[in-house]
Amino acid sequence: MRNAPPDITFLAGQTEQETLSRWQARAREIDVGTLLGDVQSLGIIVPHADDETLGSGGLIALAATLGISVTVTILTDGAASHPGSNTWPPAALARQRQQEARDAVKCLAGTAATVQFLDAPDGGLAGNRNLADRIGPADVYITCWRDDPHPDHRAAFFIARTVARRRGSRLLAFPLWVLTTSLPVPNLPLFRICVTDFLQHKQIALAAHRSQLGELVEDVIGFVLDKDLQRLFVRDDELYLEVIA
């Protein structure tokens, strides 16, 4: 059974693959060099461990092969994904999710990427927008799209936008949970890159997030990224909206 994060509203009357097809049809297909241009550094800003893999794992892997410095910033501690667990209380789950993220990013980029954790309360990111002060410079920032119907994802977008504006950097946003809604495709430049050559990297990286795949916490029912969602998010392409050019 699918277990959704708080505030997720699933589609009615259409499938998530149909929604994905709408986004893909609106996107301009380009290569990663055209998408990123002559950049030296890439900053991935995501609310939870696993969002980096689901939304931009292919881009992280591609950037590493191009010699681009990658920093992945995970904003929350992820401790609320399985509330009430006795075997995995919040502090232990937070540590586990950090290790999973390190392992996943290593699968994607080897030693070419670094990971930092800002440890805001899982589910409470909206009250921690001052985290923008702790995020370092990058030529291009990547985050989740504003319309993702999870409050932490929306907050992550606004944090990343604040950082990009302060730094005078580009901001790109990937659609994730918004693909499970009937919200329209935004009227912004939308790009589609092929990540087929790195799809296996992305699949292995996702497998590192065991706590999110139903493979670790057994004493409570919590969030599980089911097979349908894995296929929706881990595919041959990635989509990016140009938010700030």
C-alpha positions in Angstrom: 0.0 0.0 0.0 1.2 3.5 -0.8 2.0 5.6 2.2 2.2 9.3 1.3 4.1 12.0 3.1 1.8 14.7 4.8 -0.2 16.9 2.5 0.2 14.8 -0.7 -2.9 14.7 -2.9 -2.9 12.0 -5.5 -4.5 12.3 -8.9 -8.1 11.5 -9.6 -9.2 10.5 -13.1 -5.8 10.2 -14.6 -2.5 8.3 -14.0 0.8 9.7 -12.9 2.3 8.5 -16.1 -0.2 10.7 -18.0 0.8 13.7 -15.9 4.5 12.9 -16.6 3.7 12.8 -20.3 2.2 16.2 -20.2 5.3 17.6 -18.6 7.6 15.8 -21.1 5.6 17.0 -24.1 6.1 20.7 -22.9 9.8 20.2 -22.4 12.7 21.1 -24.7 15.2 18.3 -25.1 18.7 19.5 -24.6 22.1 18.0 -23.5 23.5 18.7 -20.0 26.2 21.0 -21.4 23.5 23.2 -22.9 21.5 23.1 -19.7 24.4 24.0 -17.4 26.6 26.0 -19.6 30.2 26.8 -18.6 29.7 26.3 -14.8 32.2 25.2 -12.2 29.8 24.4 -9.3 26.4 22.9 -8.8 24.4 23.2 -5.5 21.6 20.7 -4.9 19.2 21.9 -2.2 16.6 19.3 -1.2 14.3 18.9 1.8 14.9 15.2 2.5 17.5 12.5 2.0 16.4 10.6 -1.2 15.1 13.8 -3.0 18.6 14.4 -4.4 18.5 11.0 -6.1 14.8 11.0 -7.2 14.9 14.5 -8.7 18.4 15.1 -9.9 20.4 11.9 -9.5 21.2 11.7 -13.2 22.3 15.4 -13.3 24.6 14.9 -10.3 26.2 11.9 -12.0 26.6 13.8 -15.3 28.0 16.9 -13.6 30.6 14.7 -11.8 31.8 13.3 -15.2 32.2 16.9 -16.5 34.4 17.9 -13.5 31.8 20.2 -12.0 31.9 20.5 -8.2 28.7 19.3 -6.7 27.4 20.0 -3.2 24.2 18.3 -2.0 22.5 20.1 0.9 19.8 18.2 2.7 17.7 20.6 4.8 15.8 18.4 7.3 16.8 15.5 9.5 14.3 13.1 8.0 13.4 11.8 11.5 9.6 11.9 11.0 9.2 9.4 8.2 8.3 6.6 10.6 6.7 8.1 13.7 6.2 5.9 16.7 8.9 3.3 15.9 10.5 1.7 18.9 13.3 0.1 16.9 14.1 3.3 15.0 13.4 6.3 17.2 13.9 9.7 15.6 17.6 10.2 16.5 18.6 6.8 15.2 16.5 7.3 12.0 18.1 10.7 11.4 21.6 9.1 11.6 20.5 6.3 9.3 19.1 8.7 6.7 22.3 10.7 6.7 24.3 7.6 6.0 21.9 6.6 3.3 22.3 10.0 1.7 26.1 9.8 1.8 26.0 6.3 0.3 23.6 7.4 -2.4 25.6 10.5 -3.5 28.8 8.3 -3.6 27.0 6.0 -5.9 26.1 8.9 -8.2 29.3 10.9 -8.1 32.0 9.1 -6.3 34.2 11.6 -4.4 33.3 14.4 -6.8 30.3 15.5 -4.6 30.0 16.5 -1.0 26.9 16.3 1.3 26.0 18.6 4.1 23.1 18.3 6.5 21.3 21.3 8.1 19.1 19.2 10.3 15.9 21.2 10.4 12.9 19.3 11.9 11.4 16.9 9.4 8.0 18.4 8.4 8.8 21.8 9.9 11.0 23.3 7.3 8.7 26.2 6.6 9.7 27.6 10.0 13.4 27.5 9.2 13.9 29.6 6.1 16.9 31.2 7.7 18.8 28.1 6.6 19.5 30.0 3.5 22.2 31.8 5.5 24.1 28.5 5.8 24.2 27.5 2.1 27.4 28.2 0.3 27.9 29.6 -3.2 27.3 27.8 -6.5 27.0 28.8 -10.1 23.7 26.9 -10.5 21.3 25.7 -7.8 18.9 22.8 -8.2 15.8 22.3 -6.0 12.3 20.8 -6.0 9.5 22.8 -7.7 7.4 25.2 -5.7 4.1 23.3 -6.5 5.2 20.0 -4.9 2.4 19.3 -2.5 4.6 18.5 0.5 5.2 21.5 2.8 8.9 20.8 3.2 9.3 20.7 -0.6 7.6 24.1 -0.9 9.8 25.5 1.8 12.9 24.1 0.2 12.0 25.9 -3.0 11.7 29.3 -1.3 15.0 28.7 0.6 16.8 27.8 -2.6 15.3 30.8 -4.4 16.5 33.1 -1.6 20.0 31.7 -1.9 20.0 32.0 -5.7 18.9 35.6 -5.6 21.5 36.5 -3.0 24.3 34.9 -5.0 23.1 36.1 -8.4 23.0 32.4 -9.5 20.7 30.4 -11.8 18.0 28.3 -10.2 16.5 25.2 -11.7 13.7 23.2 -10.2 12.7 19.6 -10.8 9.1 18.3 -10.6 8.7 15.5 -8.1 5.5 15.0 -6.1 3.8 17.5 -8.3 3.7 14.7 -10.9 1.2 13.0 -8.6 -1.2 15.9 -8.9 -3.3 17.5 -11.7 -1.7 20.9 -11.4 -0.8 22.5 -14.7 2.7 22.6 -16.1 4.1 26.0 -15.2 4.6 28.6 -17.9 8.4 28.7 -17.5 11.2 27.3 -19.7 11.2 23.6 -19.2 14.1 21.3 -20.2 14.4 17.6 -20.5 17.8 15.9 -20.3 18.6 12.2 -21.1 20.1 10.3 -18.2 20.0 6.9 -19.7 23.7 6.3 -19.4 23.4 7.0 -15.7 20.1 5.3 -15.0 21.9 2.4 -13.3 23.7 4.8 -11.0 20.4 6.3 -10.1 18.8 3.0 -9.4 21.8 1.9 -7.2 21.7 5.2 -5.4 18.0 4.9 -4.7 18.6 1.4 -3.3 20.9 3.0 -0.7 17.8 4.7 0.8 16.6 1.6 2.5 14.6 3.3 5.2 12.4 4.8 2.4 11.9 1.6 0.5 10.2 -0.4 3.3 13.4 -2.4 4.0 14.4 -1.2 7.4 11.6 0.0 9.7 9.2 -2.9 10.5 7.4 -2.1 13.7 5.3 0.8 12.3 3.7 1.8 9.1 5.5 4.8 7.7 6.4 6.3 4.4 7.3 3.8 1.7 8.3 4.8 -1.8 6.4 2.1 -3.7 7.3 0.6 -7.0 5.0 2.8 -9.1 6.6 5.9 -7.6 10.1 4.5 -8.1 9.3 4.1 -11.8 7.8 7.6 -12.0 10.8 9.2 -10.5 13.7 7.0 -11.7 13.5 7.0 -15.5 15.5 7.7 -18.6 15.1 11.5 -18.4 15.0 14.4 -15.9 13.0 17.6 -16.1 14.1 21.0 -15.0 12.3 24.3 -14.9 14.3 27.5 -15.3 13.2 29.6 -12.3 16.0 32.2 -12.2 18.2 32.7 -15.3 
